[in-house]
């Protein structure tokens, strides 16, 4: 049998200058196509770079006109744990964010399912009330809610921050409802023909298909509670043992206001879990945001 000759490489016989020009043209074309995205990425990265560079500076150089460290002090990331109980504050933040996110999903998924896939009297009214609750500033209801928690003797703890998410979170309900509308009803009807009730259809069919939307909702809730400052200041300000990181970093800056390198080191450590979470969940997050709101 005659051996089939292999096709020569596409770049074979092309002079080096021509190859270099082609590669350079490709790079310029990529930069021109993504110029806006690259510019926005640089703008968003500058504050993070500033935080990191300040965190590894000496105390007398931090917050001066010199933006580049003359000496690199990576030990600042260890010293912050000696100056404040950050691990305890980290545990409080993790407890607050994790339980609030779980509560928001447990309450929002059935409500969103009822608004998106069921037909009942008052459905549109309840949806409009949900949208109205999103538009209502939290400061409007803070006085009666605070009075309620004071009467129950639960101020100074994380309970007033976590429990409301197990009953109603308007944004989570709205976001999940919009995503559920993108899932065809045929799957749910087929499940009901096979003998599933509403709860089984939601749990076995809808939730597995809505994982991107649920992941996006969970990330929104987690980020909001992780960065929440007003709520912890209101309910846990009197009890330092229950402070989350958002409140602790503000007090840290007050106690050590001349040590900006320590403050920035603590800030970088606080941002790290959120950045890691987004890196690992960005595909589901982007997919959930892309499909949310297509219908409805």
Phi, psi and omega per residue, in radians:
X1 nan 2.477 -3.137
X2 -1.428 2.211 -3.135
X3 -1.201 2.403 3.124
X4 -1.443 2.179 -3.116
X5 -1.235 2.365 3.119
X6 -1.260 2.524 3.120
X7 -1.209 2.380 -3.137
X8 -1.150 2.595 3.102
X9 -0.957 2.603 -3.071
X10 -1.094 -0.576 -3.103
X11 -1.557 -0.007 -3.118
X12 -1.132 2.373 3.111
X13 1.442 -0.051 3.125
X14 -1.511 2.235 -3.135
X15 -1.036 2.594 -3.133
X16 -0.994 -0.653 -3.135
X17 -1.119 -0.673 3.140
X18 -1.197 -0.740 3.104
X19 -1.070 -0.748 3.117
X20 -1.077 -0.716 -3.140
X21 -1.150 -0.687 3.112
X22 -1.125 -0.789 3.128
X23 -1.113 -0.693 3.127
X24 -1.149 -0.676 3.104
X25 -1.125 -0.665 3.109
X26 -1.117 -0.730 3.128
X27 -1.126 -0.764 3.118
X28 -1.107 -0.676 3.111
X29 -1.131 -0.694 3.108
X30 -1.129 -0.767 3.139
X31 -1.113 -0.738 -3.133
X32 -1.151 -0.651 -3.121
X33 -1.222 -0.662 -3.072
X34 -1.891 0.453 -3.055
X35 -1.068 -0.766 -3.109
X36 -1.144 -0.770 3.128
X37 -1.103 -0.705 3.112
X38 -1.124 -0.741 3.137
X39 -1.101 -0.769 3.116
X40 -1.137 -0.681 3.105
X41 -1.073 -0.733 3.109
X42 -1.125 -0.734 -3.139
X43 -1.081 -0.756 -3.132
X44 -1.259 -0.449 -3.127
X45 -1.432 -0.391 -3.089
X46 -1.039 -0.800 3.092
X47 -1.063 -0.678 3.110
X48 -1.126 -0.699 3.108
X49 -1.133 -0.691 3.124
X50 -1.108 -0.742 3.122
X51 -1.071 -0.812 -3.101
X52 -1.149 -0.777 -3.118
X53 -1.129 -0.685 3.108
X54 -1.184 -0.586 -3.107
X55 -1.145 -0.494 -3.094
X56 -1.790 0.214 3.086
X57 -1.500 2.864 2.953
X58 -1.290 2.775 -3.060
X59 -1.076 -0.663 -3.086
X60 -1.356 -0.205 3.119
X61 -1.711 -0.421 -3.075
X62 -1.072 2.439 3.106
X63 1.079 0.541 3.007
X64 -1.875 -3.067 -3.137
X65 -1.223 -0.306 3.128
X66 -1.425 2.005 -3.066
X67 -1.633 -0.255 -3.124
X68 -1.903 2.281 -3.079
X69 -1.104 2.301 3.015
X70 -1.371 -0.509 3.029
X71 -2.335 2.466 -3.094
X72 -1.717 2.054 -3.106
X73 -2.011 1.411 3.120
X74 -1.255 -0.244 3.102
X75 -1.204 -0.176 3.092
X76 -1.068 -0.539 3.142
X77 -1.226 -0.329 3.068
X78 -1.582 -0.630 -3.087
X79 -1.144 -0.519 -3.104
X80 -1.102 -0.526 3.110
X81 -1.268 -0.365 3.095
X82 -1.471 -0.400 -3.097
X83 -1.620 -0.351 -3.128
X84 -2.676 2.580 3.141
X85 -1.350 1.205 -3.056
X86 -1.126 -0.569 3.137
X87 -1.122 -0.663 3.092
X88 -1.169 -0.749 3.103
X89 -1.142 -0.651 3.095
X90 -1.087 -0.734 3.096
X91 -1.089 -0.694 3.102
X92 -1.122 -0.747 3.120
X93 -1.122 -0.748 3.139
X94 -1.127 -0.718 3.107
X95 -1.107 -0.796 3.136
X96 -1.081 -0.883 -3.061
X97 -1.208 -0.741 -3.098
X98 -1.161 -0.832 -3.121
X99 -1.202 -0.671 3.110
X100 -1.132 -0.717 3.115
X101 -1.143 -0.757 3.104
X102 -1.095 -0.745 3.114
X103 -1.132 -0.694 3.126
X104 -1.109 -0.716 3.138
X105 -1.221 -0.718 -3.132
X106 -1.100 -0.608 -3.135
X107 -1.552 -0.534 -3.039
X108 -1.436 -0.603 -3.086
X109 -1.087 -0.881 3.093
X110 -1.099 -0.678 3.131
X111 -1.136 -0.747 3.126
X112 -1.167 -0.634 3.089
X113 -1.103 -0.739 3.135
X114 -1.148 -0.630 -3.129
X115 -1.337 -0.496 -3.037
X116 -1.674 -0.591 -2.960
X117 -2.081 -0.147 3.135
X118 -1.931 2.816 3.090
X119 -2.160 2.049 -3.122
X120 -2.629 2.770 -3.087
X121 -1.183 2.312 -3.122
X122 1.513 0.170 -3.098
X123 -1.107 -0.844 -3.132
X124 -1.131 -0.629 3.113
X125 -1.125 -0.756 3.141
X126 -1.132 -0.656 3.114
X127 -1.143 -0.709 3.109
X128 -1.141 -0.642 3.076
X129 -1.147 -0.617 3.086
X130 -1.125 -0.764 3.101
X131 -1.125 -0.706 3.121
X132 -1.107 -0.637 3.106
X133 -1.145 -0.552 3.071
X134 -1.158 -0.620 -3.100
X135 -1.423 -0.255 -3.090
X136 -1.356 2.129 3.119
X137 -1.107 2.425 -3.119
X138 -1.106 -0.409 -3.135
X139 -1.173 -0.328 -3.131
X140 -1.213 -0.650 -3.077
X141 -1.749 0.053 -3.011
X142 -1.211 -0.593 -3.094
X143 -1.186 -0.933 3.119
X144 -1.114 -0.631 3.113
X145 -1.166 -0.724 3.121
X146 -1.112 -0.706 3.103
X147 -1.096 -0.663 3.109
X148 -1.094 -0.821 -3.110
X149 -1.219 -0.538 3.064
X150 -1.138 -0.756 3.129
X151 -1.113 -0.526 3.117
X152 -1.483 -0.109 3.101
X153 1.235 0.531 -3.065
X154 -1.939 0.075 3.054
X155 -1.222 2.684 -3.039
X156 1.537 0.036 3.103
X157 -2.213 3.068 3.111
X158 -1.500 -0.078 -3.083
X159 -1.025 -0.820 3.133
X160 -1.101 -0.339 3.123
X161 -1.496 -0.534 -3.019
X162 -1.626 -0.791 -2.996
X163 -1.000 -0.760 -3.122
X164 -0.972 -0.495 -3.132
X165 -1.213 -0.361 3.114
X166 -1.404 -0.104 -3.124
X167 -2.010 -0.707 -3.072
X168 -2.879 2.194 2.983
X169 -2.386 1.803 -2.964
X170 -1.049 -0.762 -3.088
X171 -1.133 -0.721 3.126
X172 -1.120 -0.722 3.109
X173 -1.099 -0.781 -3.131
X174 -1.112 -0.792 -3.094
X175 -1.130 -0.775 -3.140
X176 -1.212 -0.652 3.109
X177 -1.055 -0.757 3.122
X178 -1.128 -0.627 3.115
X179 -1.272 -0.705 3.141
X180 -1.079 -0.504 3.133
X181 -1.151 -0.405 -3.139
X182 -1.392 -0.185 -3.135
X183 -1.589 2.136 -3.109
X184 -1.052 2.539 3.134
X185 -1.249 -0.294 -3.092
X186 -1.012 -0.631 -3.139
X187 -1.142 -0.732 -3.140
X188 -1.205 -0.684 3.122
X189 -1.152 -0.655 3.091
X190 -1.130 -0.677 3.110
X191 -1.145 -0.670 -3.140
X192 -1.213 -0.601 3.077
X193 -1.112 -0.592 3.110
X194 -1.347 -0.013 3.060
X195 1.883 0.107 3.134
X196 -1.381 2.482 2.978
X197 -1.517 -3.063 -3.070
X198 -1.082 -0.765 -3.125
X199 -1.129 -0.751 3.139
X200 -1.154 -0.666 3.096
X201 -1.123 -0.690 3.110
X202 -1.183 -0.789 -3.023
X203 -1.305 -0.705 -3.023
X204 -1.610 -0.417 -3.055
X205 -1.985 -0.938 -3.011
X206 -1.240 -0.835 -3.068
X207 -1.084 -0.783 3.083
X208 -1.061 -0.577 3.134
X209 -1.382 -0.310 -3.072
X210 -1.828 0.363 -3.103
X211 -1.020 -0.708 3.102
X212 -1.076 -0.751 3.119
X213 -1.149 -0.683 3.106
X214 -1.158 -0.692 3.115
X215 -1.120 -0.721 3.114
X216 -1.123 -0.744 3.118
X217 -1.107 -0.756 3.128
X218 -1.091 -0.690 -3.127
X219 -1.194 -0.715 3.093
X220 -1.027 -0.819 -3.120
X221 -1.136 -0.743 -3.127
X222 -1.105 -0.783 -3.129
X223 -1.133 -0.691 -3.137
X224 -1.122 -0.823 -3.105
X225 -1.245 -0.587 3.122
X226 -1.124 -0.637 -3.118
X227 -1.687 0.028 -3.091
X228 -1.116 2.262 3.129
X229 -2.034 -0.685 -3.066
X230 -1.128 -0.810 -3.125
X231 -1.075 -0.926 3.099
X232 -1.057 -0.628 3.110
X233 -1.105 -0.661 -3.101
X234 -1.283 -0.775 -2.972
X235 -1.725 -0.488 -3.078
X236 -2.015 0.093 -3.088
X237 -1.034 -0.499 -3.101
X238 -1.478 -0.149 -3.083
X239 -2.274 1.756 -3.067
X240 -1.151 -0.395 -3.132
X241 -1.163 -0.337 -3.114
X242 -1.919 0.248 3.130
X243 -1.215 2.338 2.938
X244 -1.454 3.121 -3.076
X245 -1.144 -0.612 -3.114
X246 -1.047 -0.671 3.114
X247 -1.428 -0.606 -3.111
X248 -1.175 -0.647 -3.105
X249 -1.195 -0.567 3.091
X250 -1.162 -0.746 3.111
X251 -1.213 -0.593 3.093
X252 -1.074 -0.717 3.122
X253 -1.186 -0.523 3.110
X254 -1.296 -0.706 -3.124
X255 -1.261 -0.554 -3.075
X256 -2.185 0.948 -3.004
X257 -1.173 -0.365 3.111
X258 -1.520 -0.232 -3.104
X259 -1.756 1.272 -3.116
X260 -1.194 -0.456 3.093
X261 -1.150 -0.658 3.093
X262 -1.196 -0.698 3.128
X263 -1.098 -0.759 3.135
X264 -1.219 -0.582 3.077
X265 -1.122 -0.748 3.089
X266 -1.132 -0.681 3.113
X267 -1.094 -0.743 3.125
X268 -1.097 -0.699 3.117
X269 -1.164 -0.592 3.128
X270 -1.236 -0.633 -3.132
X271 -1.301 -0.423 -3.028
X272 -1.000 -0.844 -3.127
X273 -1.058 -0.645 -3.138
X274 -1.177 -0.722 3.130
X275 -1.132 -0.763 3.114
X276 -1.090 -0.739 3.121
X277 -1.056 -0.761 -3.133
X278 -1.172 -0.667 -3.131
X279 -1.073 -0.731 -3.092
X280 -1.394 -0.423 -3.061
X281 -1.952 0.200 -3.018
X282 -1.184 -0.552 3.141
X283 -1.135 -0.848 3.105
X284 -1.148 -0.637 -3.132
X285 -1.122 -0.849 -3.124
X286 -1.146 -0.713 3.121
X287 -1.119 -0.706 3.119
X288 -1.140 -0.724 3.119
X289 -1.182 -0.607 -3.112
X290 -1.133 -0.743 -3.073
X291 -1.511 -0.345 -3.112
X292 -1.230 2.268 3.087
X293 1.539 0.151 3.108
X294 -1.182 -0.648 3.113
X295 -2.049 2.936 3.044
X296 1.675 nan nan
